[in-house]
């Protein structure tokens, strides 16, 4: 299991629901990296993650984790995976002490010492019931549990949603520490693209069940840009050169996917760097082409 | 599996404590009644009344206590698992569905053994207190109650695992339970009525039967019920554990199948 290149490899993953289809999703999460999985609500992020975690079964397609087929090595893979959800998945009557006693018999690599160290670091009480925890405390608890059994892959579904910037920052620092070990990898779905801009190595963008972009974050941010121009100049721009355009009273802002090429082609045009948020918004509106 | 057993045990500890508290109160009440029959007000009543009170107290102390304990000691946290999101989380754990369901079965089996032993001890004390013979079949009845409640819980569990919507599961369980309950009730009444007509020529619904009803009931219990039980015990005793084991296995595999089903 040690000689794999990608922590996750997904090929043509398809899942059909009434009114929604996860359509041939393919991407890789390289070993030792953190991948941000972005998309609007209902885009298919949770469906993809639930499939990877074995919570739902795909209709078509394959995926491998640590280079292994989950159908044949389900338990072996699950021992080295940690899942973090947007809501605490533990009973509210439990305490951290009881959770430690439960999970230490489930995960062979569980370390009570590590778990209690994280509790101390996050200032979480070990005897208090989870029902009395705040949202931030619950999330920290999940992360403490996820990092206490030597998992090589963290899969997080909207884990930082609803947290204040201070807590989010603290959690992001923990992830950076976790990634110091080059065998560890993270797949993190989030709406908060600013977090991913800070820590992600690569980004995959999904919309309406289809992957629109997947690659290294710096490459994506480097190639995309927002071209600002007047309405008259906008009329001169070829439609295939931009993803979509936001029109306003003064002119237009166009998302271009090849900044260098556009700079050459439309010399004198101002092309600002784009954020992941911008990319997401302009891509979501790609079919309308023009929006305001 | 040990971790899952611990989780189930931890989450159900309050209900267990409540069950034990009710059991202790019930036992104290029974002892109080016995003391009252010996030295208190009940002792001043007619001899037959005292005897009836003692008899009822004996059965409450033995079977009533057993029902209370069995009902509160078995655990079934499916609804809580679903509500808290643990069911989803559980599918990410390195544990097979067989072990997940098995953990609950094993914990309940341990409880069945522990409660049975406790009830046996109580029964022995009750027999000494009320001056009754210690019959082995009484011990078997206690164990039988335990096995019935065990079946009941795991049948409910299998339905819950197979129907994700709690409301649907509850409805199906209620329909099955009510059908069995009323079916058994009406069946028993029909059986008594047939017996009454055969023995006295009166139906239990006839006004003329009123005078002989208590005699018919005693005879029915001694001849019909005990006769059938004894016949079954002598000839087909192996059928009882066979049915129990088959049902347990059926509920177990149905629960595993339900848990294995993914969206």
Interface residues (C-beta under 8 A of the other chain):
Chain A: X50 X53 X54 X55 X56 X57 X75 X76 X78 X79 X81 X83 X85 X87 X88 X89 X90 X91 X92 X93 X94 X98 X101 X102 X103 X104 X105 X106 X107 X108
Chain B: X1 X2 X3 X4 X6 X7 X10 X11 X77 X80 X81 X84 X85 X86 X88 X89 X91 X92 X93 X94 X95 X96 X262 X263
